[in-house]
Amino acid sequence: MKVSDRRVPPFPNKANIMSKFEIELRGLLSTQQKRKLERFLKLNGTLVKEYERKQWIFGLSHEKKIDLRIKETNGEHELSLKVGKLGNSNRKEISIPLLHKNIEKPLEFLKFLGHREGVVAIRNAKVYKYKGIEWAIVEVPNHSYYFEAEKLVGNKNEGKFAEKEIKEVAKELNLNILSSKETVKYIKKLNKEANKIFKL
């Protein structure tokens, strides 16, 4: 076979490697608030997706500005990287789908790059679209509920307007948004009470 006859895999399509700025705000929900919000979004919004997700989060995300994790969502895997300190609503996210159905291969890959420990987090959610914003009602099994309001933008300048928009709609829905410090406090609580430590 000639060298020129060899088939070279194409460079991944840009659509498969997502890079964007994620404007995301969250707040805690009581069981009653969760049911009320879900009823409202069912009537007034559009259900986008439902998922069961297991995440391997390397390191403690509240202690660093680079948030690296592997996500297993409804059986599909992806490598996710968020750049920006936790609690900051404006973080850049890069997500790369993984072809391996066996989660051990990606974990081993990262292990040999020096990423050896972190926490495993399980989250179940229903995501609705309402007023141009994605509203996820998230369950931490046997622990608590919270919402995530998210909008994707192309750059940081657009992020200020998106954050303002999310806060205005949250106010209409009588939802309280956690501050940066409150977000970090809640994540620490989850790490102690709901998430599990792993070492590769």
TORRONU-439716 format. One record per atom (N, C-alpha, C, O): atom name; residue in one letter; y, z, x; chain. Coordinates in steps of 0.02 Angstrom, whole numbers, padded with zeros to 5 digits. Atoms other than C-alpha are relative to their C-alpha. Layout:
// residues N
a	r	yy	zz	xx	c
CA	A	Y	Z	X	A
...
This chain:
// residues 200
a	r	yy	zz	xx	c
N	M	-00061	00000	00042	A
CA	M	00000	00000	00000	A
C	M	00062	00000	00043	A
O	M	00068	00040	00090	A
N	K	-00063	00001	-00036	A
CA	K	00171	-00045	00065	A
C	K	00044	00058	-00021	A
O	K	00040	00083	-00077	A
N	V	-00045	-00054	00014	A
CA	V	00302	00089	00076	A
C	V	00045	-00017	-00060	A
O	V	00060	00026	-00101	A
N	S	-00045	00022	00053	A
CA	S	00412	-00013	-00041	A
C	S	-00033	00001	-00069	A
O	S	00000	00001	-00120	A
N	D	00036	00001	00063	A
CA	D	00274	-00012	-00173	A
C	D	-00009	00070	-00030	A
O	D	-00027	00077	-00088	A
N	R	00009	-00068	00024	A
CA	R	00268	00176	-00187	A
C	R	00051	00018	-00053	A
O	R	00110	00001	-00048	A
N	R	-00045	-00020	00053	A
CA	R	00341	00247	-00343	A
C	R	00033	00066	00016	A
O	R	00000	00116	00030	A
N	V	-00038	-00061	-00015	A
CA	V	00476	00374	-00313	A
C	V	00024	00029	-00066	A
O	V	00057	-00006	-00105	A
N	P	-00023	-00031	00063	A
CA	P	00507	00497	-00456	A
C	P	00076	-00005	-00005	A
O	P	00111	00008	00044	A
N	P	-00073	00006	00009	A
CA	P	00681	00469	-00528	A
C	P	00034	00068	00006	A
O	P	00004	00120	-00007	A
N	F	-00039	-00062	-00003	A
CA	F	00817	00597	-00499	A
C	F	00006	00027	-00071	A
O	F	00018	-00012	-00118	A
N	P	-00003	-00028	00067	A
CA	P	00819	00717	-00647	A
C	P	00062	-00023	-00039	A
O	P	00117	-00025	-00011	A
N	N	-00055	00019	00043	A
CA	N	00927	00659	-00791	A
C	N	00049	00058	-00006	A
O	N	00029	00115	-00011	A
N	K	-00050	-00052	00006	A
CA	K	01091	00753	-00803	A
C	K	-00008	00041	-00064	A
O	K	00010	00099	-00067	A
N	A	00009	-00034	00064	A
CA	A	01046	00797	-00982	A
C	A	-00051	00056	00006	A
O	A	-00050	00103	-00033	A
N	N	00051	-00051	-00009	A
CA	N	00899	00899	-00915	A
C	N	00023	00058	00044	A
O	N	-00010	00109	00049	A
N	I	-00029	-00054	-00042	A
CA	I	01007	01002	-00796	A
C	I	00068	00016	-00029	A
O	I	00117	-00019	-00017	A
N	M	-00061	-00016	00035	A
CA	M	01139	01088	-00898	A
C	M	00045	00046	00041	A
O	M	00023	00098	00064	A
N	S	-00049	-00041	-00034	A
CA	S	01295	01156	-00815	A
C	S	00062	00003	-00044	A
O	S	00093	-00048	-00058	A
N	K	-00057	-00007	00044	A
CA	K	01433	01226	-00924	A
C	K	00027	00071	00006	A
O	K	-00003	00114	00037	A
N	F	-00028	-00067	00003	A
CA	F	01546	01375	-00951	A
C	F	-00019	00029	-00068	A
O	F	-00006	00000	-00121	A
N	E	00024	-00034	00060	A
CA	E	01473	01496	-01076	A
C	E	00048	00056	-00019	A
O	E	00056	00104	00018	A
N	I	-00043	-00053	00025	A
CA	I	01596	01598	-01177	A
C	I	-00042	00041	-00049	A
O	I	-00059	00017	-00103	A
N	E	00047	-00040	00039	A
CA	E	01491	01739	-01245	A
C	E	00026	00071	-00008	A
O	E	00042	00105	00041	A
N	L	-00020	-00068	00016	A
CA	L	01540	01900	-01331	A
C	L	-00056	00031	-00041	A
O	L	-00090	-00004	-00079	A
N	R	00054	-00032	00037	A
CA	R	01421	02028	-01402	A
C	R	00022	00067	-00029	A
O	R	00072	00096	-00008	A
N	G	-00015	-00065	00031	A
CA	G	01419	02183	-01510	A
C	G	-00064	00029	-00030	A
O	G	-00110	-00008	-00047	A
N	L	00058	-00034	00026	A
CA	L	01295	02311	-01572	A
C	L	-00003	-00006	-00076	A
O	L	00049	-00011	-00109	A
N	L	00010	00002	00071	A
CA	L	01222	02304	-01747	A
C	L	-00048	00055	-00022	A
O	L	-00101	00064	00007	A
N	S	00047	-00046	00030	A
CA	S	01146	02441	-01852	A
C	S	-00049	-00042	-00041	A
O	S	-00038	-00102	-00051	A
N	T	00048	00037	00041	A
CA	T	00995	02392	-01958	A
C	T	00034	-00029	-00062	A
O	T	00021	-00085	-00082	A
N	Q	-00036	00022	00060	A
CA	Q	01109	02381	-02110	A
C	Q	00048	-00057	00016	A
O	Q	00052	-00106	-00022	A
N	Q	-00046	00053	-00021	A
CA	Q	01239	02276	-02018	A
C	Q	-00038	-00064	00016	A
O	Q	-00015	-00119	00001	A
N	K	00041	00058	-00017	A
CA	K	01102	02161	-01954	A
C	K	-00021	-00037	-00063	A
O	K	-00016	-00099	-00065	A
N	R	00021	00031	00063	A
CA	R	01037	02129	-02130	A
C	R	00059	-00034	-00035	A
O	R	00052	-00089	-00062	A
N	K	-00059	00027	00033	A
CA	K	01212	02102	-02199	A
C	K	00023	-00065	00034	A
O	K	00038	-00114	00000	A
N	L	-00022	00059	-00038	A
CA	L	01260	01979	-02061	A
C	L	-00049	-00058	-00010	A
O	L	-00028	-00115	-00017	A
N	E	00050	00052	00009	A
CA	E	01097	01884	-02079	A
C	E	00005	-00032	-00070	A
O	E	-00001	-00093	-00076	A
N	R	-00008	00027	00068	A
CA	R	01120	01866	-02268	A
C	R	00061	-00045	-00004	A
O	R	00059	-00099	-00034	A
N	F	-00062	00040	00001	A
CA	F	01298	01802	-02241	A
C	F	-00010	-00067	00035	A
O	F	00010	-00119	00009	A
N	L	00009	00062	-00038	A
CA	L	01248	01675	-02109	A
C	L	-00049	-00048	-00034	A
O	L	-00043	-00109	-00028	A
N	K	00047	00042	00037	A
CA	K	01103	01613	-02214	A
C	K	00036	-00040	-00054	A
O	K	00021	-00098	-00066	A
N	L	-00037	00031	00055	A
CA	L	01224	01575	-02356	A
C	L	00056	-00046	00024	A
O	L	00069	-00098	-00007	A
N	N	-00061	00035	-00020	A
CA	N	01373	01513	-02257	A
C	N	-00005	-00039	00066	A
O	N	00039	-00079	00083	A
N	G	00008	00034	-00063	A
CA	G	01306	01451	-02092	A
C	G	-00061	-00046	-00001	A
O	G	-00090	-00058	-00054	A
N	T	00058	00043	-00008	A
CA	T	01168	01337	-02027	A
C	T	-00047	00030	00051	A
O	T	-00026	00044	00108	A
N	L	00049	-00025	-00048	A
CA	L	01009	01401	-01947	A
C	L	-00014	-00053	00053	A
O	L	-00035	-00108	00037	A
N	V	00010	00047	-00055	A
CA	V	00998	01318	-01776	A
C	V	-00069	00006	00030	A
O	V	-00103	-00043	00042	A
N	K	00066	-00011	-00031	A
CA	K	00842	01397	-01704	A
C	K	-00020	00073	-00007	A
O	K	00021	00117	-00020	A
N	E	00028	-00068	-00005	A
CA	E	00729	01549	-01698	A
C	E	-00041	00001	00064	A
O	E	-00073	-00048	00082	A
N	Y	00041	-00002	-00061	A
CA	Y	00648	01608	-01539	A
C	Y	-00026	00070	00016	A
O	Y	00002	00121	-00004	A
N	E	00027	-00060	-00032	A
CA	E	00539	01736	-01455	A
C	E	00004	-00014	00074	A
O	E	-00022	-00064	00099	A
N	R	-00014	00014	-00070	A
CA	R	00590	01753	-01275	A
C	R	-00020	00058	00045	A
O	R	-00008	00117	00030	A
N	K	00015	-00049	-00053	A
CA	K	00524	01842	-01122	A
C	K	00036	-00024	00062	A
O	K	00032	-00082	00081	A
N	Q	-00039	00019	-00058	A
CA	Q	00635	01845	-00969	A
C	Q	-00017	00043	00060	A
O	Q	-00026	00104	00055	A
N	W	00008	-00035	-00063	A
CA	W	00605	01891	-00789	A
C	W	00069	-00003	00034	A
O	W	00088	-00055	00060	A
N	I	-00068	-00002	-00026	A
CA	I	00777	01946	-00729	A
C	I	-00003	00031	00070	A
O	I	-00023	00088	00078	A
N	F	00007	-00023	-00069	A
CA	F	00787	01961	-00540	A
C	F	00060	00043	00019	A
O	F	00118	00023	00012	A
N	G	-00052	-00048	-00016	A
CA	G	00883	02113	-00480	A
C	G	00027	00031	-00064	A
O	G	00000	00019	-00118	A
N	L	-00033	-00030	00058	A
CA	L	00995	02213	-00596	A
C	L	00065	-00038	-00013	A
O	L	00111	-00035	00028	A
N	S	-00054	00047	00013	A
CA	S	01117	02094	-00679	A
C	S	00069	00033	-00001	A
O	S	00119	-00001	00011	A
N	H	-00065	-00032	00003	A
CA	H	01254	02225	-00697	A
C	H	00027	00017	00070	A
O	H	00083	00041	00076	A
N	E	-00021	-00017	-00068	A
CA	E	01262	02248	-00508	A
C	E	00019	-00061	00042	A
O	E	00037	-00053	00100	A
N	K	-00013	00060	-00040	A
CA	K	01291	02068	-00455	A
C	K	00035	-00054	-00040	A
O	K	00037	-00052	-00102	A
N	K	-00036	00055	00033	A
CA	K	01388	01910	-00493	A
C	K	-00044	-00061	-00009	A
O	K	-00025	-00109	-00043	A
N	I	00048	00055	00008	A
CA	I	01236	01795	-00480	A
C	I	-00059	00026	-00040	A
O	I	-00094	00071	-00017	A
N	D	00052	-00023	00046	A
CA	D	01115	01817	-00624	A
C	D	-00055	-00053	-00002	A
O	D	-00047	-00105	-00035	A
N	L	00055	00047	-00004	A
CA	L	00949	01730	-00588	A
C	L	-00058	00025	-00043	A
O	L	-00077	00083	-00039	A
N	R	00056	-00019	00042	A
CA	R	00807	01729	-00714	A
C	R	-00043	-00059	-00018	A
O	R	-00021	-00117	-00017	A
N	I	00044	00050	00029	A
CA	I	00657	01635	-00779	A
C	I	-00010	00020	-00073	A
O	I	-00025	00078	-00089	A
N	K	00007	-00013	00072	A
CA	K	00648	01619	-00968	A
C	K	-00061	-00036	-00027	A
O	K	-00074	-00094	-00011	A
N	E	00055	00030	00037	A
CA	E	00495	01589	-01074	A
C	E	00018	00005	-00074	A
O	E	00014	00059	-00104	A
N	T	-00025	00001	00069	A
CA	T	00559	01537	-01245	A
C	T	-00045	-00043	-00043	A
O	T	-00050	-00104	-00034	A
N	N	00047	00037	00043	A
CA	N	00433	01489	-01379	A
C	N	-00048	-00042	00040	A
O	N	-00065	-00098	00021	A
N	G	00049	00034	-00041	A
CA	G	00313	01440	-01241	A
C	G	00029	-00049	00051	A
O	G	-00008	-00075	00093	A
N	E	-00033	00045	-00048	A
CA	E	00440	01333	-01144	A
C	E	00034	00041	00054	A
O	E	00061	00095	00041	A
N	H	-00028	-00038	-00056	A
CA	H	00501	01386	-00972	A
C	H	00062	-00034	00029	A
O	H	00068	-00096	00028	A
N	E	-00059	00028	-00033	A
CA	E	00667	01365	-00885	A
C	E	00025	00050	00053	A
O	E	00016	00110	00048	A
N	L	-00033	-00040	-00051	A
CA	L	00757	01427	-00730	A
C	L	00073	00003	-00019	A
O	L	00105	-00048	-00030	A
N	S	-00070	-00009	00022	A
CA	S	00927	01499	-00775	A
C	S	00040	00039	00052	A
O	S	00017	00089	00079	A
N	L	-00045	-00032	-00047	A
CA	L	01072	01545	-00663	A
C	L	00068	00008	-00032	A
O	L	00098	-00042	-00055	A
N	K	-00067	-00012	00026	A
CA	K	01232	01626	-00724	A
C	K	00043	00027	00057	A
O	K	00023	00072	00094	A
N	V	-00046	-00019	-00054	A
CA	V	01381	01643	-00607	A
C	V	00060	00035	-00031	A
O	V	00096	00005	-00072	A
N	G	-00053	-00040	00029	A
CA	G	01505	01779	-00648	A
C	G	-00026	00069	-00017	A
O	G	-00084	00077	-00034	A
N	K	00020	-00069	00011	A
CA	K	01501	01966	-00671	A
C	K	-00017	00013	-00073	A
O	K	00019	-00010	-00118	A
N	L	00019	-00018	00067	A
CA	L	01412	02035	-00823	A
C	L	00057	00039	-00034	A
O	L	00088	00082	-00003	A
N	G	-00056	-00032	00036	A
CA	G	01538	02090	-00955	A
C	G	00060	-00046	-00002	A
O	G	00104	-00039	-00045	A
N	N	-00051	00052	00002	A
CA	N	01650	01943	-00913	A
C	N	-00023	-00053	-00049	A
O	N	-00077	-00080	-00042	A
N	S	00021	00047	00052	A
CA	S	01646	01829	-01065	A
C	S	-00006	-00072	00024	A
O	S	-00037	-00114	-00009	A
N	N	-00003	00069	-00025	A
CA	N	01674	01674	-00959	A
C	N	-00043	-00006	00063	A
O	N	-00020	00009	00118	A
N	R	00044	00009	-00057	A
CA	R	01525	01636	-00848	A
C	R	-00029	-00071	00001	A
O	R	-00042	-00100	-00052	A
N	K	00030	00067	-00005	A
CA	K	01457	01472	-00783	A
C	K	-00076	00008	-00002	A
O	K	-00104	00052	00030	A
N	E	00073	-00002	00006	A
CA	E	01276	01438	-00829	A
C	E	-00031	-00067	00019	A
O	E	-00007	-00119	-00002	A
N	I	00039	00059	-00018	A
CA	I	01154	01316	-00751	A
C	I	-00072	00013	-00021	A
O	I	-00102	00063	-00003	A
N	S	00068	-00009	00026	A
CA	S	00987	01292	-00837	A
C	S	-00042	-00062	00016	A
O	S	-00022	-00118	00001	A
N	I	00044	00055	-00020	A
CA	I	00842	01187	-00771	A
C	I	-00068	00010	-00033	A
O	I	-00102	00059	-00018	A
N	P	00067	-00006	00031	A
CA	P	00686	01157	-00878	A
C	P	-00055	-00003	00053	A
O	P	-00050	-00040	00102	A
N	L	00057	-00002	-00045	A
CA	L	00522	01195	-00790	A
C	L	-00060	-00032	-00034	A
O	L	-00074	-00018	-00093	A
N	L	00057	00035	00029	A
CA	L	00369	01085	-00817	A
C	L	-00063	00042	-00002	A
O	L	-00107	00031	-00043	A
N	H	00060	-00041	-00004	A
CA	H	00242	01218	-00771	A
C	H	-00009	00042	-00063	A
O	H	00036	00078	-00084	A
N	K	00017	-00043	00057	A
CA	K	00157	01297	-00921	A
C	K	-00023	00068	00025	A
O	K	-00020	00118	-00011	A
N	N	00022	-00063	-00031	A
CA	N	00088	01429	-00803	A
C	N	00059	00034	00033	A
O	N	00087	00008	00082	A
N	I	-00059	-00034	-00025	A
CA	I	00227	01554	-00772	A
C	I	-00008	00027	00071	A
O	I	00041	00041	00105	A
N	E	00012	-00028	-00066	A
CA	E	00144	01615	-00612	A
C	E	00028	-00044	00056	A
O	E	00050	-00018	00107	A
N	K	-00024	00045	-00053	A
CA	K	00195	01460	-00513	A
C	K	00075	00009	00013	A
O	K	00094	00018	00071	A
N	P	-00071	-00012	-00012	A
CA	P	00384	01478	-00539	A
C	P	00015	00069	00029	A
O	P	00058	00076	00072	A
N	L	-00010	-00067	-00026	A
CA	L	00372	01665	-00507	A
C	L	-00018	00003	00074	A
O	L	00017	00035	00114	A
N	E	00021	00000	-00070	A
CA	E	00278	01635	-00344	A
C	E	00051	-00038	00042	A
O	E	00065	-00018	00099	A
N	F	-00051	00040	-00035	A
CA	F	00406	01503	-00294	A
C	F	00060	00044	00019	A
O	F	00083	00043	00076	A
N	L	-00059	-00043	-00012	A
CA	L	00550	01627	-00313	A
C	L	-00017	00059	00045	A
O	L	00024	00083	00083	A
N	K	00022	-00056	-00043	A
CA	K	00449	01765	-00230	A
C	K	00008	-00018	00073	A
O	K	00033	00022	00113	A
N	F	-00003	00021	-00070	A
CA	F	00439	01665	-00068	A
C	F	00071	-00018	00022	A
O	F	00083	-00029	00081	A
N	L	-00070	00009	-00017	A
CA	L	00626	01635	-00077	A
C	L	00036	00068	00007	A
O	L	00096	00071	00019	A
N	G	-00027	-00067	-00010	A
CA	G	00650	01823	-00069	A
C	G	00018	00038	-00064	A
O	G	00043	00094	-00061	A
N	H	-00014	-00033	00064	A
CA	H	00668	01864	-00254	A
C	H	-00065	00034	-00023	A
O	H	-00110	00001	-00049	A
N	R	00064	-00033	00009	A
CA	R	00535	01997	-00277	A
C	R	-00002	00053	-00055	A
O	R	-00056	00076	-00074	A
N	E	00002	-00053	00051	A
CA	E	00589	02122	-00410	A
C	E	00058	-00006	-00049	A
O	E	00109	-00038	-00035	A
N	G	-00051	00002	00052	A
CA	G	00690	02147	-00567	A
C	G	-00027	00032	-00063	A
O	G	-00068	00078	-00059	A
N	V	00024	-00028	00063	A
CA	V	00661	02183	-00750	A
C	V	-00024	-00056	-00046	A
O	V	00001	-00112	-00045	A
N	V	00025	00045	00052	A
CA	V	00563	02099	-00889	A
C	V	00032	00022	-00066	A
O	V	00029	00080	-00084	A
N	A	-00034	-00015	00063	A
CA	A	00659	02088	-01053	A
C	A	-00028	-00045	-00055	A
O	A	-00034	-00106	-00046	A
N	I	00025	00038	00057	A
CA	I	00590	02034	-01222	A
C	I	00053	00002	-00055	A
O	I	00078	00055	-00074	A
N	R	-00051	00006	00053	A
CA	R	00712	01971	-01355	A
C	R	-00024	-00051	-00052	A
O	R	-00050	-00104	-00035	A
N	N	00014	00046	00055	A
CA	N	00684	01891	-01524	A
C	N	00066	-00012	-00037	A
O	N	00106	00034	-00046	A
N	A	-00065	00014	00030	A
CA	A	00826	01803	-01612	A
C	A	-00002	-00057	-00051	A
O	A	-00046	-00100	-00050	A
N	K	-00016	00055	00044	A
CA	K	00889	01693	-01752	A
C	K	00071	-00021	00016	A
O	K	00116	00021	00020	A
N	V	-00066	00025	-00021	A
CA	V	01036	01582	-01707	A
C	V	00028	-00044	-00056	A
O	V	-00005	-00092	-00078	A
N	Y	-00033	00038	00053	A
CA	Y	01158	01516	-01837	A
C	Y	00065	-00031	00028	A
O	Y	00095	-00005	00074	A
N	K	-00064	00031	-00016	A
CA	K	01306	01397	-01823	A
C	K	00048	00015	-00057	A
O	K	00034	00001	-00115	A
N	Y	-00051	-00017	00051	A
CA	Y	01462	01458	-01913	A
C	Y	00069	-00009	00031	A
O	Y	00085	00023	00081	A
N	K	-00068	00014	-00024	A
CA	K	01640	01393	-01889	A
C	K	00001	-00023	00073	A
O	K	00044	-00003	00112	A
N	G	00002	00029	-00067	A
CA	G	01591	01299	-01732	A
C	G	-00024	00047	00055	A
O	G	-00019	00031	00114	A
N	I	00022	-00052	-00047	A
CA	I	01519	01456	-01650	A
C	I	-00074	00015	-00014	A
O	I	-00095	00017	-00072	A
N	E	00070	-00020	00009	A
CA	E	01336	01501	-01620	A
C	E	-00004	00077	-00003	A
O	E	00020	00112	00042	A
N	W	00008	-00072	00010	A
CA	W	01294	01674	-01687	A
C	W	-00074	00016	00002	A
O	W	-00112	-00004	-00041	A
N	A	00070	-00020	-00007	A
CA	A	01131	01747	-01626	A
C	A	-00007	00073	-00022	A
O	A	00029	00117	00001	A
N	I	00017	-00069	00019	A
CA	I	01060	01900	-01712	A
C	I	-00062	00017	00040	A
O	I	-00116	-00010	00029	A
N	V	00051	-00013	-00050	A
CA	V	00954	01976	-01575	A
C	V	-00034	00068	-00012	A
O	V	-00002	00119	-00024	A
N	E	00039	-00062	00006	A
CA	E	00815	02104	-01589	A
C	E	-00029	00019	00068	A
O	E	-00061	-00022	00101	A
N	V	00035	-00029	-00057	A
CA	V	00763	02213	-01443	A
C	V	-00058	00039	-00030	A
O	V	-00047	00093	-00058	A
N	P	00055	-00032	00036	A
CA	P	00588	02258	-01505	A
C	P	-00005	00076	00011	A
O	P	-00003	00100	00068	A
N	N	00007	-00073	00000	A
CA	N	00570	02442	-01549	A
C	N	00059	00036	00032	A
O	N	00051	00092	00058	A
N	H	-00057	-00033	-00031	A
CA	H	00745	02479	-01488	A
C	H	00065	-00009	-00041	A
O	H	00090	00040	-00069	A
N	S	-00066	00009	00030	A
CA	S	00902	02400	-01562	A
C	S	00013	-00073	-00018	A
O	S	-00028	-00117	-00004	A
N	Y	-00022	00067	00018	A
CA	Y	00995	02249	-01630	A
C	Y	00070	-00011	00027	A
O	Y	00109	00036	00035	A
N	Y	-00068	00017	-00018	A
CA	Y	01149	02158	-01569	A
C	Y	00012	-00074	-00018	A
O	Y	-00035	-00111	-00031	A
N	F	-00016	00071	00011	A
CA	F	01240	01994	-01598	A
C	F	00031	-00028	00063	A
O	F	00063	00007	00102	A
N	E	-00033	00037	-00053	A
CA	E	01295	01864	-01473	A
C	E	00037	-00058	-00032	A
O	E	00007	-00098	-00068	A
N	A	-00040	00056	00025	A
CA	A	01436	01745	-01517	A
C	A	00016	-00044	00060	A
O	A	00047	-00021	00109	A
N	E	-00004	00044	-00059	A
CA	E	01436	01595	-01401	A
C	E	00031	-00067	-00016	A
O	E	00019	-00097	-00068	A
N	K	-00029	00067	00004	A
CA	K	01536	01438	-01374	A
C	K	00000	-00029	00071	A
O	K	00018	00006	00119	A
N	L	00002	00033	-00065	A
CA	L	01513	01313	-01232	A
C	L	00062	-00043	00011	A
O	L	00083	-00079	-00035	A
N	V	-00060	00039	-00016	A
CA	V	01663	01236	-01146	A
C	V	-00009	-00034	00067	A
O	V	-00053	-00017	00106	A
N	G	00005	00038	-00062	A
CA	G	01692	01115	-01004	A
C	G	00032	00032	00060	A
O	G	00012	00017	00117	A
N	N	-00033	-00032	-00056	A
CA	N	01806	01223	-00898	A
C	N	00029	00068	-00021	A
O	N	00029	00085	-00080	A
N	K	-00025	-00068	00013	A
CA	K	01884	01396	-00883	A
C	K	00062	00002	-00044	A
O	K	00072	00048	-00083	A
N	N	-00062	00002	00040	A
CA	N	02049	01345	-00961	A
C	N	-00016	-00002	-00074	A
O	N	00018	00030	-00115	A
N	E	00020	00003	00070	A
CA	E	01962	01301	-01124	A
C	E	-00030	00067	-00022	A
O	E	-00030	00083	-00082	A
N	G	00033	-00063	00016	A
CA	G	01874	01469	-01115	A
C	G	00045	00051	-00033	A
O	G	00023	00088	-00076	A
N	K	-00047	-00049	00029	A
CA	K	02030	01570	-01158	A
C	K	00009	-00013	-00075	A
O	K	00012	00034	-00114	A
N	F	-00008	00017	00071	A
CA	F	02052	01477	-01322	A
C	F	-00064	00015	-00039	A
O	F	-00062	00038	-00096	A
N	A	00064	-00012	00033	A
CA	A	01866	01490	-01363	A
C	A	-00010	00075	-00011	A
O	A	-00035	00095	-00064	A
N	E	00007	-00073	00007	A
CA	E	01867	01678	-01332	A
C	E	00043	00027	-00056	A
O	E	00022	00069	-00095	A
N	K	-00046	-00021	00053	A
CA	K	02017	01701	-01445	A
C	K	-00029	-00020	-00069	A
O	K	-00025	00019	-00116	A
N	E	00029	00025	00062	A
CA	E	01931	01596	-01579	A
C	E	-00059	00044	-00022	A
O	E	-00064	00061	-00081	A
N	I	00057	-00042	00016	A
CA	I	01772	01700	-01570	A
C	I	00022	00068	-00026	A
O	I	-00006	00094	-00075	A
N	K	-00024	-00066	00020	A
CA	K	01868	01863	-01584	A
C	K	00030	-00001	-00071	A
O	K	00022	00046	-00109	A
N	E	-00029	00006	00066	A
CA	E	01961	01801	-01738	A
C	E	-00053	-00004	-00054	A
O	E	-00047	00028	-00107	A
N	V	00054	00006	00049	A
CA	V	01801	01752	-01829	A
C	V	-00040	00065	-00004	A
O	V	-00061	00085	-00059	A
N	A	00035	-00064	00001	A
CA	A	01716	01915	-01777	A
C	A	00038	00051	-00042	A
O	A	00007	00091	-00077	A
N	K	-00041	-00046	00040	A
CA	K	01861	02010	-01855	A
C	K	-00009	-00015	-00074	A
O	K	-00013	00032	-00114	A
N	E	00011	00019	00070	A
CA	E	01837	01912	-02017	A
C	E	-00067	00027	-00026	A
O	E	-00074	00044	-00084	A
N	L	00067	-00022	00018	A
CA	L	01654	01965	-02016	A
C	L	-00009	00075	00009	A
O	L	-00064	00102	-00001	A
N	N	00002	-00073	-00011	A
CA	N	01697	02148	-01979	A
C	N	-00050	00020	00055	A
O	N	-00086	00069	00049	A
N	L	00044	-00013	-00057	A
CA	L	01603	02142	-01815	A
C	L	00041	00027	00058	A
O	L	00094	00001	00074	A
N	N	-00033	-00029	-00058	A
CA	N	01652	02250	-01667	A
C	N	-00029	-00028	00064	A
O	N	-00090	-00027	00074	A
N	I	00022	00029	-00063	A
CA	I	01645	02167	-01497	A
C	I	00003	00052	00055	A
O	I	00052	00089	00062	A
N	L	00003	-00046	-00056	A
CA	L	01593	02267	-01346	A
C	L	00048	-00021	00056	A
O	L	00056	-00081	00069	A
N	S	-00042	00014	-00058	A
CA	S	01715	02280	-01201	A
C	S	-00046	-00013	00060	A
O	S	-00107	-00004	00055	A
N	S	00040	00012	-00061	A
CA	S	01658	02235	-01025	A
C	S	-00038	00063	00021	A
O	S	-00097	00060	00037	A
N	K	00032	-00063	-00020	A
CA	K	01623	02418	-00984	A
C	K	-00055	00020	-00049	A
O	K	-00108	00045	-00029	A
N	E	00050	-00018	00051	A
CA	E	01531	02445	-01148	A
C	E	-00062	-00045	00005	A
O	E	-00118	-00023	-00006	A
N	T	00055	00046	-00009	A
CA	T	01425	02290	-01116	A
C	T	-00045	00022	00057	A
O	T	-00106	00023	00051	A
N	V	00038	-00023	-00058	A
CA	V	01373	02353	-00945	A
C	V	-00038	00064	-00017	A
O	V	-00096	00073	00004	A
N	K	00032	-00063	00020	A
CA	K	01334	02525	-01018	A
C	K	-00062	-00014	-00043	A
O	K	-00114	00018	-00035	A
N	Y	00056	00017	00044	A
CA	Y	01223	02446	-01151	A
C	Y	-00058	-00031	00040	A
O	Y	-00116	-00015	00028	A
N	I	00051	00032	-00041	A
CA	I	01130	02339	-01023	A
C	I	-00037	00053	00041	A
O	I	-00098	00050	00048	A
N	K	00031	-00054	-00039	A
CA	K	01098	02494	-00916	A
C	K	-00048	00040	-00045	A
O	K	-00102	00060	-00024	A
N	K	00041	-00036	00048	A
CA	K	01031	02581	-01071	A
C	K	-00065	-00038	-00015	A
O	K	-00119	-00009	-00019	A
N	L	00059	00041	00012	A
CA	L	00913	02435	-01106	A
C	L	-00047	00001	00060	A
O	L	-00108	00003	00051	A
N	N	00042	-00002	-00060	A
CA	N	00852	02437	-00926	A
C	N	-00040	00064	00005	A
O	N	-00096	00064	00031	A
N	K	00034	-00065	-00003	A
CA	K	00806	02620	-00943	A
C	K	-00050	00009	-00057	A
O	K	-00103	00038	-00048	A
N	E	00039	-00017	00059	A
CA	E	00735	02620	-01119	A
C	E	-00043	-00057	-00029	A
O	E	-00092	-00044	-00064	A
N	A	00035	00056	00032	A
CA	A	00674	02445	-01166	A
C	A	-00030	-00050	00050	A
O	A	-00086	-00074	00040	A
N	N	00025	00047	-00050	A
CA	N	00655	02332	-01014	A
C	N	-00050	00032	00047	A
O	N	-00052	00094	00053	A
N	K	00050	-00026	-00046	A
CA	K	00514	02350	-00888	A
C	K	00011	-00028	00070	A
O	K	00025	-00087	00078	A
N	I	-00009	00020	-00070	A
CA	I	00527	02344	-00699	A
C	I	-00061	-00041	00023	A
O	I	-00118	-00023	00008	A
N	F	00055	00037	-00030	A
CA	F	00423	02212	-00609	A
C	F	00012	-00008	00074	A
O	F	00069	-00010	00097	A
N	K	-00002	00014	-00072	A
CA	K	00382	02184	-00425	A
C	K	-00053	-00052	00015	A
O	K	-00111	-00045	-00004	A
N	L	00046	00054	-00016	A
CA	L	00304	02025	-00359	A
C	L	-00032	00010	00068	A
O	L	-00072	-00031	00091	A
